[in-house]
Amino acid sequence: MIIFVNNIPFCISENPRIAETYTQIHDAKKIKSEILDFDGNILIKNATAGFILEVISKAQVIKELGNLVKVTFWVENKEKIKKSVKTKIPVIKAAGGVVENHKNEILMMKRLGHWDLPKGKADPGENSATTAQREVEEECNVQVIVKEKVCTTWHTYFLKEKLVLKRTKWYRMILITDKKMKPQKEEGIEELKWMNRNAVEQSMSESYKTIEFVISKYYDSHLVFGNN
């Protein structure tokens, strides 16, 4: 499980890459979360759900984490920790789409100065695939067919001064028509653009780590285009 905190990946893993170069290695049994230095590539052993939330909460209030590359929590039982984390913090459900056209291009949107993908929160009782389709069609004014799920992302933010965890399920989608395509201005969307893979990869320098993760998973799963 990867939770993005202020655009930095915080990974919960049973089998971290021991060969990876860590600039800091700590034992959660021997260090207090409040004295952790957010710098470089950090590995924390024996992390509990409570310790993980303490670290994430501290990182969330720090506006600039420019020197932090990644935090990896080494745990004994990842599924148990994930379940515990999700019970201790409110989860906001959302969904979005990676939309393909017949030219094998992806629909990207510029929102608040960053290249992004269409997504939004689920309505009460709505399943994630329906949410994804509705949000894509509302934000871009296009018509699409929903295909398979690409991945799920998690990121934190403050809502009414409380830390929340946003779960977003992402789906591959096929364009039906974009004849009336236009950005939903009231949602802060400034521009819509069809991009080929090279342009998409270049746009990641002006995007978010969560979107980069989704794009990577999408291309890993769909190396051969046209199999709709």
N, C-alpha and C positions, 0 to 999 in steps of 0.2 A: 504494500500500500504506500502510495506517495501522496503526501498532503503538501500543497503549495502554500507557503506562508510568505506574504510580501514578495511574491514571484521567485521564491527560493524553494527547492525541493527538500522536504523532510520525509525521509524514507523509513518505514517500519519493516524490518527484515529478520528472518530466522537465519539466513545464510548470506551475510554481506560479503562483498568481494574483498577478501583478506589481502589480496595482492595490490589493491588500490592504494594509492599514496594518500594517507591521512595526515593532515598537519596537526591534528589534535586527537588523542584517544583518551577517553575518560571512562570511569566506572560509576554508574549511577548510585551505587551503594556507598561511594566514597566522596562524591561531589554534590554540592547543593546547586540546584538549578539557577538560583539568582546570581551566582558568581561565574556562570559560564560565559566565556568570551566568544562572541559570534564572529569568528574569523576563520577563513580557509575551509578545509574539508574535514568535518568533525565526525568521529565515530564514538558513540556512547553505548557501552555494554550494560547488560542487566537493567535495561530501562523498563519501568512499570508504566501503566496507563496514566497514573497520576503524574509521574515525572515528565512524561511526554507532553501532557497538557500544560504543565507549568512552563516548560521550555517554549512551546508553541505560543502560549499567551504572552510571554516576555518578548519573543521575536515579533509578534504582531504589532506591538506598540512602538517598535523601533522603525522609524520611517525609512532609514537608509541602512541597508544590509549589503552594501557594495562589496565588502571584503569577504562575505560569506558565500561559499560555493555550494555546499550541501551539508545536511545533517543526516546521519544514518543512526537509527536506534536499533541496536542488536538485541532481539528478544527471544525468549524460549518458545513461546507459542503465539505466532502472529495473529491467527484467527481470534484467539481469546483476547488479545490486546486490542485488536480492531473493534471487536464487539464492545469492549469496555469503554474505549474512547468514544464510540458513537452513542453510548448511553449516558455519558457524562457531559455532552455538549449538544445543543440543538442542531438537528440536521435539516437543511433547506434543500428540497428536491428540485432539480432543474434538468433540462435536456436541450440538445442542439444538434445541428447537422453539418456534415461536409457534403456540399452539393456539387455533383458533376454535371457538365453539359456534354453534348455530342462530340466536342473537340478535346475531351479529356482535360478540361480546365476546371478549376475549383472556384467557387464563388466566395470571395473575401470581402470583408467590410471594414471600413475605417471608422472607428468609434473612439472619441476622445483622444484623437491623435495616434492611435495604435491600430494595427491590422488585427482583425478579430474574425470570429466565426459567429453566425447567428445562433442565438440560444436564449433561454429564458426560464423563469420559474414555472412549476406545474400548477395548474388550477386544482382545486379540491376534487379528489376522486379521479383525476386524469392519469392515465398510464404514460410512461416516459416516451414511447414512440409517438403518441398523439401530441404530447407537449412539444416534442422536437419539430414535428411537421407544422403545427400551428405557429410556433415562434418563427420558423424560417419563412413561412408564407406571410406572416404579419410584418416582419422586419424588412423583408426584401420585395414583397409584392410579386412573388413568383409562385408557380405551382410545381410540386414535386411528388415523387413516389418514395416512400421510406423503404430502405433495404435493411441490411444487417447492422447490428451494433458494432461500432469501431472500438470503443473503450469507455471507461468511466474515469472522470477526474474529480479530485477533491481539493478545495481550497478554503482558507479561513478568512473571515473579516468580522468587523464589529457591527452589530445591528442593535441600535438603541443601547449602546455601551456594553453589550454582552457579546462575547465571542461565540460565533456560530460556524458551522462546518457546512459548506455547500457541496452537494453531490450532483455532478452533471453527467448524464449519460449521453454519449455521442453516437449518431447514426450516419451511415453512408446514405446519400439520397441521389436520385436521378431526376434531372430537370425534365418537366413536361413542357413548360413555356416560360419565357422571360420577357414576353412582348410588353408587359406593363411594369417591368421591374423599376423600382424606385426605393431609395432608402427611407426608413421610418424616422423622420427628423426628430419627432418628440422623444425618441429613445436615444438620442445623441448620435445617431448614425450619420456620418458625413458623406460617405462615398461607398458605392458598390463596384466591384471590379472582378471580371473573370481573369484568372491567372493560370498560366501553365506551370509545370513543376518548378522550373528554374526561377520564375518570378515569385512563386509562393515561398521557396526557400530563401530568396533574397529578402522578402518581406518580413521574415522572422526576426531580423535585426530591429524591427520596429513593432514587435508584437510582445506577447507574454509567454512565459515558460509553459503555462498550461496549454496554450494553443500550439506551441512548438511540439509538445508531447502528443497532442491529438493528431497533428499533421504527420508526425513520425509514425505513429501507430497506423494511420490510414495508408500511407505509402508502403509500409511493411506488409500490410494485409492485402493490398491491391496493386501488386507490381505489374500485373497484366490488365490493361484497361479494355473496356469494351465488353467484358463479360457481365452484362447487366442482368 
